Amino acid sequence: MDAFDSEVRNFLQKWPEIEFVDLVFTDINACPRGKRIPVKALAKVKKGVPLPVSTISLNMVGSVVEAAGLGEELGEPDHLCYPIPNTLTRTVNPNVAQLMLTMMDASGEKPTPLFIRNVLEDLLNQLHCKGQYPVVALELEFYLVDKSRMENGLVKPAFNPKKRMQEKDTAVYDLENLDDYADFLSDLNVAAAEQELNTSGALSESAPGQFEINFNHQKDVLNACDQVLLAKRLIRQVAHQHNFDVTFMAKPFAHEAGNGQHIHLSVVDEAGSNLFSDQNGAASPFFYQTLAAMIHSVPSSIALLCPNVNSYRRFSAGSYTPTKADWGHNHRGVALRIPMSDSNNRRIEHRIAGADVNPYILASVVLANVLAAEKFTPEQCPEPLSESAPSMPTRMSDALAELERGEFGDYLPNEFLHIYHACKQSELAEFESAVTPLEVEWMLHTA
């Protein structure tokens, strides 16, 4: 019996009530796509599930971006997708399980470089060959919001179930806010435990109805990213059970904090020693080389870390979001924060991305910087909180132009970068072609 057969058998012994399985494939935006099959058909999945390769290049509303070249131009060919080990889990529907898929190339013999999870796996293999083992922990912020919308179509804050009123007051780390949403959080934690998500709990964030779920540090970077996607799906499902909507938009409210997705990174050797610290416990040359590589790559990587027009609304001074390519110790206003820790746990918190980022892309950018570290000297790392740190691109058009000029082709496949740029350029063009209510209000009678 192979590993997948064993995983299926053990899962169904534990959850015999399962009748259906959702086969989950993620597009370039990390939106879950796929199909639902009867559980009796699950054993056949190991032979491969045919899905159109164009599924990778869907835009935010689920349409194929033809400019990416994976749709009609190729005749919508299928590629075979195979189960990702250890992703067969329950959903909040007691009769439905879920299983994540990865895609092979046209030959069916090796993973396609168009699918970002495969790219991340290749980056990990390169690092492991160098004796470098990344350890990551992710933090994911989200808002519970009302299912109805404002008259102008904007998001309405959540209706507090205990106070019986619409949320409006900001209270950072508010414990009573956790009590007000205790039923939702309890159900979320129970379901997360049943799905064996590696989380360390939720806390109230810095805006009304905003929460953060933290994941524990782990060396299995692929699994860490898998779990973020499963957690986002779980949060949505539990929220709907409690009559909330939920959003991972980077900036759903103009005058409240945005949603971030931060990643903590350390790198250890085969024996588990932290390579960011030297034998005396001080920061190592490799630590400063990695910081230098990360700072250097900020302009060319922003488009990958901030995938939507809304992503850039999150960046503003005084909101604990970075506006410069800088770093600092124990400082939440920088792009790269060094949290308080001892030498064994020295790490870098990468704080640029919003909650709308594809976690595989986020991890790929960070690990590409680790690979690039050897090209930099410790002396090339700027001083912390440097006043001369360059400003980050804060418009999507500028960020896409930087991506096109950048050097990420040295570490991420050009095929992937091409379809990513095509998809995002298409989304930006569609967004900019829309006439907004604000334009009409300002200009209807004054232009």
C-alpha distance (Angstrom), angle and dihedral (degrees) to the residues before:
residue distance angle dihedral
M1 . . .
D2 3.81 . .
A3 3.80 125.1 .
F4 3.81 95.5 -96.4
D5 3.83 93.1 49.8
S6 3.79 88.2 50.1
E7 3.82 92.0 48.5
V8 3.82 91.2 50.9
R9 3.81 93.7 46.4
N10 3.80 93.7 49.2
F11 3.79 92.3 45.6
L12 3.80 94.7 51.1
Q13 3.80 91.5 46.2
K14 3.80 88.2 56.1
W15 3.83 95.5 41.6
P16 3.84 107.1 28.5
E17 3.83 92.2 162.5
I18 3.82 92.2 71.2
E19 3.82 111.5 118.3
F20 3.80 103.1 166.7
V21 3.80 138.7 29.1
D22 3.79 126.9 -150.0
L23 3.81 110.5 -141.4
V24 3.82 103.3 -147.9
F25 3.79 122.5 -155.9
T26 3.80 119.7 173.1
D27 3.80 124.4 -141.2
I28 3.80 126.1 -146.5
N29 3.83 89.7 -77.2
A30 3.84 91.3 51.3
C31 3.82 90.0 -113.6
P32 3.81 109.7 152.2
R33 3.81 113.5 -113.4
G34 3.78 130.3 167.3
K35 3.78 143.7 90.8
R36 3.82 140.9 -74.0
I37 3.80 118.5 -120.6
P38 3.82 134.2 -178.4
V39 3.79 111.6 -94.9
K40 3.81 90.1 -119.6
A41 3.83 88.1 66.2
L42 3.80 92.9 54.4
A43 3.80 95.6 94.1
K44 3.82 90.2 61.0
V45 3.81 92.8 58.3
K46 3.79 91.1 82.8
K47 3.83 88.0 69.5
G48 3.80 89.1 63.2
V49 3.79 136.2 -89.2
P50 3.83 114.8 -122.0
L51 3.81 113.3 -132.0
P52 3.83 128.3 164.6
V53 3.81 111.2 -97.1
S54 3.81 86.0 -135.9
T55 3.82 86.9 72.3
I56 3.80 86.3 82.6
S57 3.82 91.9 60.6
L58 3.80 100.7 54.0
N59 3.79 118.1 135.2
M60 3.80 125.1 -131.8
V61 3.81 92.6 -79.9
G62 3.81 94.4 47.1
S63 3.82 102.1 -101.0
V64 3.80 123.1 133.3
V65 3.80 112.4 -106.7
E66 3.79 100.7 -136.0
A67 3.81 92.3 -165.9
A68 3.81 87.8 69.8
G69 3.80 88.4 68.0
L70 3.81 98.3 -130.0
G71 3.81 99.8 104.7
E72 3.80 132.8 55.3
E73 3.80 92.6 -8.3
L74 3.82 89.1 66.2
G75 3.80 95.5 33.5
E76 3.83 94.6 -108.9
P77 3.83 94.5 -79.1
D78 3.79 121.0 -165.8
H79 3.79 123.7 -121.7
L80 3.78 123.0 -163.2
C81 3.80 117.2 -106.7
Y82 3.79 122.9 -159.4
P83 3.81 133.1 -160.6
I84 3.79 118.5 -91.0
P85 3.82 108.1 -129.2
N86 3.80 117.7 -107.8
T87 3.81 95.6 11.6
L88 3.81 97.0 105.9
T89 3.80 102.1 113.5
R90 3.78 142.4 145.7
T91 3.79 124.7 -93.1
V92 3.80 124.4 -147.9
N93 3.81 86.8 -94.7
P94 3.82 101.5 87.4
N95 3.82 91.6 -145.1
V96 3.80 97.8 47.8
A97 3.81 131.2 72.7
Q98 3.80 129.2 -176.2
L99 3.80 135.3 -138.9
M100 3.79 127.1 -171.4
L101 3.81 122.2 -133.9
T102 3.79 135.8 -153.8
M103 3.81 125.7 -158.7
M104 3.80 131.3 -122.9
D105 3.80 126.0 -149.2
A106 3.81 124.5 -98.5
S107 3.81 91.5 -82.6
G108 3.79 90.8 55.8
E109 3.80 89.0 -135.0
K110 3.80 104.4 97.6
P111 3.82 138.0 22.1
T112 3.80 114.8 -83.5
P113 3.83 115.4 -114.5
L114 3.81 87.7 -141.6
F115 3.83 90.6 74.3
I116 3.80 108.5 77.7
R117 3.81 95.7 -147.0
N118 3.80 88.3 62.2
V119 3.81 89.6 49.5
L120 3.80 90.4 52.9
E121 3.79 90.8 49.5
D122 3.81 90.2 53.5
L123 3.82 91.5 50.5
L124 3.80 89.5 51.6
N125 3.80 91.5 50.9
Q126 3.81 90.4 51.8
L127 3.80 91.1 51.6
H128 3.79 93.2 46.0
C129 3.81 89.6 53.1
K130 3.81 86.9 57.9
G131 3.81 91.8 51.1
Q132 3.82 92.1 -107.2
Y133 3.81 118.5 130.5
P134 3.81 115.9 -172.9
V135 3.80 118.6 -144.0
V136 3.80 115.7 -161.1
A137 3.78 141.0 -177.6
L138 3.78 123.0 -172.8
E139 3.80 131.5 -152.9
L140 3.80 120.4 -157.3
E141 3.81 125.4 -165.8
F142 3.79 125.5 -163.1
Y143 3.79 142.7 164.3
L144 3.76 128.2 -127.4
V145 3.81 104.4 -142.9
D146 3.77 138.6 179.0
K147 3.79 117.5 -86.5
S148 3.81 89.8 -130.4
R149 3.80 123.7 69.9
M150 3.77 135.6 -135.8
E151 3.81 117.1 -95.1
N152 3.80 88.5 -100.3
G153 3.82 90.8 52.7
L154 3.80 96.2 -106.0
V155 3.79 124.2 136.1
K156 3.81 117.7 -82.4
P157 3.85 119.0 -145.1
A158 3.78 118.0 -108.2
F159 3.80 120.9 -85.4
N160 3.81 104.8 -116.8
P161 3.84 104.8 -125.9
K162 3.82 95.0 -151.9
K163 3.81 101.4 38.2
R164 3.81 90.3 40.5
M165 3.79 92.5 -138.4
Q166 3.79 140.6 99.6
E167 3.81 113.2 -86.8
K168 3.81 114.2 -106.8
D169 3.81 112.8 142.6
T170 3.78 124.6 87.1
A171 3.81 113.4 -136.1
V172 3.80 117.1 166.5
Y173 3.85 115.2 -136.9
D174 3.81 89.6 -5.3
L175 3.82 108.4 -175.4
E176 3.80 92.4 -167.9
N177 3.78 88.2 55.7
L178 3.79 86.7 58.6
D179 3.82 88.9 51.6
D180 3.80 90.6 50.2
Y181 3.81 89.5 56.9
A182 3.81 95.5 34.6
D183 3.80 95.0 124.0
F184 3.79 92.7 53.5
L185 3.81 93.1 44.2
S186 3.81 92.9 46.6
D187 3.79 92.3 52.3
L188 3.81 90.0 45.0
N189 3.80 92.7 51.8
V190 3.81 93.2 46.9
A191 3.80 92.0 49.6
A192 3.81 91.4 45.5
A193 3.80 89.8 53.2
E194 3.81 91.1 49.1
Q195 3.81 88.9 52.1
E196 3.83 89.0 46.8
L197 3.79 92.1 -125.3
N198 3.79 111.3 175.6
T199 3.81 95.8 -125.8
S200 3.80 130.5 144.5
G201 3.78 99.0 -156.3
A202 3.79 142.1 -80.3
L203 3.78 130.5 -85.6
S204 3.77 136.6 -171.7
E205 3.79 110.4 -99.2
S206 3.79 131.8 -152.0
A207 3.80 100.4 -72.4
P208 3.84 137.0 53.3
G209 3.79 111.3 -78.9
Q210 3.82 92.5 4.2
F211 3.80 121.2 131.4
E212 3.78 138.0 175.6
I213 3.78 127.6 -146.3
N214 3.79 116.6 -158.4
F215 3.79 126.9 -153.3
N216 3.80 123.3 -151.5
H217 3.80 122.9 -111.9
Q218 3.80 113.8 -90.6
K219 3.81 140.3 166.2
D220 3.81 93.6 -137.6
V221 3.81 96.0 87.5
L222 3.80 94.1 175.0
N223 3.78 91.3 54.3
A224 3.81 90.7 46.8
C225 3.81 89.4 58.0
D226 3.82 92.6 42.7
Q227 3.78 88.3 55.3
V228 3.79 93.6 53.2
L229 3.81 89.8 56.6
L230 3.79 92.6 46.3
A231 3.81 89.9 47.2
K232 3.82 92.6 52.2
R233 3.79 90.2 52.0
L234 3.80 90.7 46.4
I235 3.82 93.7 48.8
R236 3.81 90.3 52.0
Q237 3.81 92.4 49.1
V238 3.81 94.8 47.9
A239 3.82 91.8 44.1
H240 3.79 91.0 54.9
Q241 3.80 90.2 50.3
H242 3.80 87.3 58.3
N243 3.81 93.0 46.3
F244 3.81 94.7 -106.3
D245 3.74 130.2 122.6
V246 3.80 117.4 -142.0
T247 3.78 133.0 -151.8
F248 3.78 135.1 -163.1
M249 3.79 92.1 -173.9
A250 3.79 110.8 141.9
K251 3.82 91.5 -127.0
P252 3.82 114.5 11.6
F253 3.84 94.0 158.6
A254 3.79 123.0 46.1
H255 3.81 95.7 -144.7
E256 3.81 101.9 33.7
A257 3.78 132.9 74.3
G258 3.78 118.5 -76.0
N259 3.79 127.8 -123.1
G260 3.79 115.4 -100.2
Q261 3.78 133.9 -168.4
H262 3.79 106.7 -154.8
I263 3.78 124.9 -174.0
H264 3.80 124.5 -155.1
L265 3.80 114.7 -151.1
S266 3.76 134.7 -167.4
V267 3.80 127.3 159.4
V268 3.80 123.6 -143.2
D269 3.79 134.0 -174.1
E270 3.79 125.2 -122.1
A271 3.81 90.5 -82.9
G272 3.81 91.8 52.4
S273 3.81 97.4 -106.9
N274 3.80 114.3 147.3
L275 3.82 109.1 -111.2
F276 3.81 90.8 -159.4
S277 3.84 88.3 71.2
D278 3.79 129.4 58.5
Q279 3.81 126.1 -137.7
N280 3.80 90.9 -85.9
G281 3.80 93.2 53.2
A282 3.81 95.4 -107.0
A283 3.79 123.4 126.2
S284 3.81 108.3 -78.2
P285 3.83 127.6 -130.2
F286 3.81 87.5 -110.0
F287 3.82 89.3 59.1
Y288 3.82 91.7 56.8
Q289 3.81 91.9 41.9
T290 3.81 89.7 54.9
L291 3.80 91.9 48.7
A292 3.81 89.5 49.4
A293 3.82 91.2 51.5
M294 3.81 92.3 47.9
I295 3.79 93.9 49.3
H296 3.80 92.0 46.1
S297 3.82 91.3 52.8
V298 3.81 97.6 48.0
P299 3.84 97.5 97.3
S300 3.81 94.1 46.7
S301 3.82 94.7 43.2
I302 3.81 101.3 45.7
A303 3.81 92.5 90.7
L304 3.80 89.5 55.6
L305 3.81 93.2 47.3
C306 3.82 95.3 41.8
P307 3.81 105.5 42.8
N308 3.81 102.0 171.1
V309 3.79 140.3 51.1
N310 3.79 88.3 -114.1
S311 3.84 90.4 55.7
Y312 3.81 91.1 73.9
R313 3.80 94.7 53.4
R314 3.81 87.4 71.0
F315 3.81 93.8 68.6
S316 3.78 112.9 88.2
A317 3.79 135.1 131.1
G318 3.81 115.9 -96.1
S319 3.82 95.3 23.2
Y320 3.82 99.5 95.0
T321 3.78 90.8 -106.8
P322 3.80 122.1 119.3
T323 3.78 121.4 -106.1
K324 3.82 96.7 172.1
A325 3.80 135.8 48.9
D326 3.80 93.3 -109.3
W327 3.79 142.7 123.0
G328 3.77 138.1 -147.7
H329 3.79 145.8 168.6
N330 3.82 116.4 -94.3
H331 3.81 92.3 -17.0
R332 3.81 122.3 131.9
G333 3.79 96.5 -163.3
V334 3.80 96.5 70.0
A335 3.79 132.5 86.4
L336 3.82 93.1 -123.9
R337 3.79 115.4 33.4
I338 3.80 124.8 -168.7
P339 3.82 104.7 -149.7
M340 3.79 123.1 -148.1
S341 3.81 107.8 -85.0
D342 3.78 144.3 130.9
S343 3.80 123.2 -99.5
N344 3.81 92.6 -91.1
N345 3.80 91.2 57.7
R346 3.80 101.7 36.8
R347 3.79 107.2 146.4
I348 3.79 145.4 157.4
E349 3.79 121.1 -119.2
H350 3.81 109.0 -150.1
R351 3.83 104.0 -152.4
I352 3.81 105.1 174.6
A353 3.81 103.9 92.6
G354 3.77 125.6 83.7
A355 3.79 125.5 -139.3
D356 3.81 88.7 -95.4
V357 3.81 93.1 69.1
N358 3.79 120.7 111.8
P359 3.84 100.7 -111.7
Y360 3.82 92.4 -142.9
I361 3.80 89.6 55.3
L362 3.81 91.2 47.0
A363 3.81 91.6 51.5
S364 3.82 91.4 43.7
V365 3.81 92.2 54.5
V366 3.81 91.4 48.3
L367 3.82 94.1 47.2
A368 3.81 91.8 45.2
N369 3.80 85.8 58.4
V370 3.81 89.9 52.8
L371 3.81 89.4 52.8
A372 3.80 90.0 48.0
A373 3.82 93.1 50.2
E374 3.79 92.2 90.5
K375 3.83 89.1 65.0
F376 3.81 91.1 62.5
T377 3.78 133.4 66.7
P378 3.82 123.3 -136.0
E379 3.79 87.7 -114.6
Q380 3.82 90.3 63.2
C381 3.79 89.9 65.9
P382 3.82 107.5 100.0
E383 3.78 123.0 -130.7
P384 3.82 115.8 -85.1
L385 3.81 114.9 -90.7
S386 3.78 89.7 10.4
E387 3.80 112.3 -170.8
S388 3.79 88.8 -148.6
A389 3.82 93.9 57.3
P390 3.82 109.0 132.0
S391 3.79 119.7 -109.2
M392 3.79 116.7 -109.8
P393 3.80 122.3 -118.7
T394 3.79 105.2 -95.4
R395 3.80 100.0 -176.9
M396 3.79 123.4 73.0
S397 3.80 93.5 -133.0
D398 3.81 91.5 54.0
A399 3.80 91.7 46.4
L400 3.81 93.1 51.3
A401 3.79 90.0 49.7
E402 3.82 89.7 52.5
L403 3.81 90.6 48.9
E404 3.78 90.4 53.2
R405 3.83 90.7 50.8
G406 3.82 95.6 40.3
E407 3.76 134.3 101.6
F408 3.79 100.4 -119.1
G409 3.78 89.5 112.0
D410 3.81 85.4 79.4
Y411 3.80 90.0 67.4
L412 3.82 108.9 16.9
P413 3.82 120.6 55.1
N414 3.79 113.9 -96.4
E415 3.82 88.7 -135.2
F416 3.79 89.9 60.7
L417 3.80 94.2 44.0
H418 3.82 89.5 50.8
I419 3.79 95.5 54.7
Y420 3.81 91.9 41.5
H421 3.80 92.3 52.6
A422 3.81 91.7 45.0
C423 3.81 92.6 50.5
K424 3.79 94.2 47.4
Q425 3.81 94.3 43.6
S426 3.81 88.4 52.0
E427 3.81 92.5 50.0
L428 3.81 91.7 47.9
A429 3.81 92.1 49.9
E430 3.82 91.1 50.6
F431 3.80 91.7 47.7
E432 3.80 93.2 49.2
S433 3.80 91.7 49.4
A434 3.81 92.0 60.3
V435 3.81 120.6 97.2
T436 3.81 109.8 -133.3
P437 3.83 129.2 -147.9
L438 3.81 89.2 -118.2
E439 3.82 91.4 58.5
V440 3.78 90.4 51.1
E441 3.82 92.3 47.4
W442 3.82 92.4 49.9
M443 3.76 100.6 39.5
L444 3.81 111.6 23.2
H445 3.79 93.0 97.7
T446 3.79 102.1 10.8
A447 3.80 105.5 52.8
